[in-house]
Amino acid sequence: MKFLMAIAALLLAGFASAADKPGAEVLGRWVGGKWPLEGKMLDTDYSKATTVTGVSNCGWSPDHIFMLCDQSLMVNGKPDRDLSVYVYDPEKSEYHFYGLSPTGDKPRSTDLVISPDGNHWEYRSKHEANGKTVLFHTINEFRNPDLIEWWSEYSTDDGQHWTKMGGGSEKREK
């Protein structure tokens, strides 16, 4: 009997979820309720003035390794959809973000840096444009467990100065 209990304990340990490991639980902040969003993008060299509204619904994959967020958006009055996939790599202590669209565009991947307290999320990317490197980031700042303020910026001088491209908020409805 002790042998069977030991085998059962080992099997259950093998199914421990990523959410049970340090770091991954931060991704679970999105679980529960829906997250309506409102925002405005500005007219800049790398963005066009537009309004953005929508809602995100997030939950864990069955094995609690991936956080999935299904997003239904309205961008300048036109419907848009996205699927965001978040994951934590416990061996490297790193977060990863991937975005998918039903349009068949290539999946997007950005660096994701989350502060130790889990309140500051920074999505980072860089692109070549007109022969120079342009840095982009979007910041999600959790003001409380149910409110996020976000803003997007770009830099053409290696992060010395940032130009705002837009921003808004998401407030959880339980």
Secondary structure, 3 states (H helix, E strand, C coil): CHHHHHHHHHHHHHCCCHHHCCCHHHHHHHCCCEEEEEEEECCECCECCEEEEEEEEEEECCCCCEEEEEEEEEECCEEEEEEEEEEEECCCCEEEEEEECCCCCCCEEEEEEECCCCCEEEEEEEEEECCEEEEEEEEEEEEECCEEEEEEEEECCCCCCCEEEEEEEEECEC
